[in-house]
Amino acid sequence: MKKYKNQVEENEAHRIARNESERTAGTRSLAGVLEARDQVGRPTRGADVAEVERGSIADELGIAPGAKLIQINDRPLRDAIQLKMADASERISLTVIQPDGQPRIFDIEKDAFEPLGLNVDAELFDGVTRCTNKCPFCFVDQLPKRAKGPNARNLRRTLYVRDDDYRLSFLHGHYITLTNLKEEDYARIIEEKLSPLCVSVQATDPATRIIMLGKATVGDIMERLQYLIANGIQINAQIVLCPGINDGAQLDRSVSDLMTLWPGVESVAVVPVGLTKFMPSERGMKTVRPDEARHILQQLKPHQKRACKSSGVSFMLRTRCICWPAKRCHAPRFTTAIRNTPTESA
Ligand code: SF4
């Protein structure tokens, strides 16, 4: 018990916040702070503090619920990843606007991985980065149209958001396409080691990928993956299988290409496309029939064997699209074949 107390005392002495800086209104105006933009020019509104843990550093500094976190280390606060990084760091500078409207800048010295004790109201403070693709099989297009009126019964709004945000990929395993990343985004991913990321590859052949993503400027996915992997980022890849577009020889090519990137590409999930009755018929999308599904499983077997032989892992993750209600699905039951990999499509 005594030892525990001593440890606590030592930690207290070491971790206490150094000072509350005098640099408040003098060097930066409140308006200037609120107009802060991130490194790619997007405005940031900061994060509202929902809760402060009792006895935490934030509590000792007098940061109160209702305060707004504006910057960390003089960078506009965009997302919860920065807060996690701050928790892991030994020294940080935190710009806060207290509930009374007073801006404060705290220079904090603490133990690494000691949390600040701040719980915030969201994860992406500058909004979610939207998808710029037009996949013919997009799941959002397959949702019922939202009805209007006070008695309208709708699915929840967030289902209709087409996100393509690398931060959600890192935080929650959302699949991203790497078609909307700016240089600054790549730089941040690499600098902060935001790994692993889940990537919807769909096809490694550029022309086929253009059809799958409905966008002419999708770039060379192999080059982009190689760049990320060379910089220490691990990838879990996904192929949404659409009969007549990226199956057959295209599937063989995609899987073979991705296997050349192992272990940087840790796994590949092959997911048969899911279609609902709301899918616009003029797009001509087809589901994977049970006999086709059996054929695809046979087609993937040699790849899996090759992966097992050369690298000792199954590599391929064959799974069923979550859009298929389990009771109605007559396709052969695909099985998961590798651990620690996502099992749901975007
Ligand atoms: S990437 Fe996802 S959200 Fe974007 S269009 Fe394709 S399926 Fe829809």
Residues whose N, C-alpha, C, O or C-beta is under 5 A from the ligand:
A	BS01	SF4	C131 N133 K134 C135 C138 F139 R162 D163
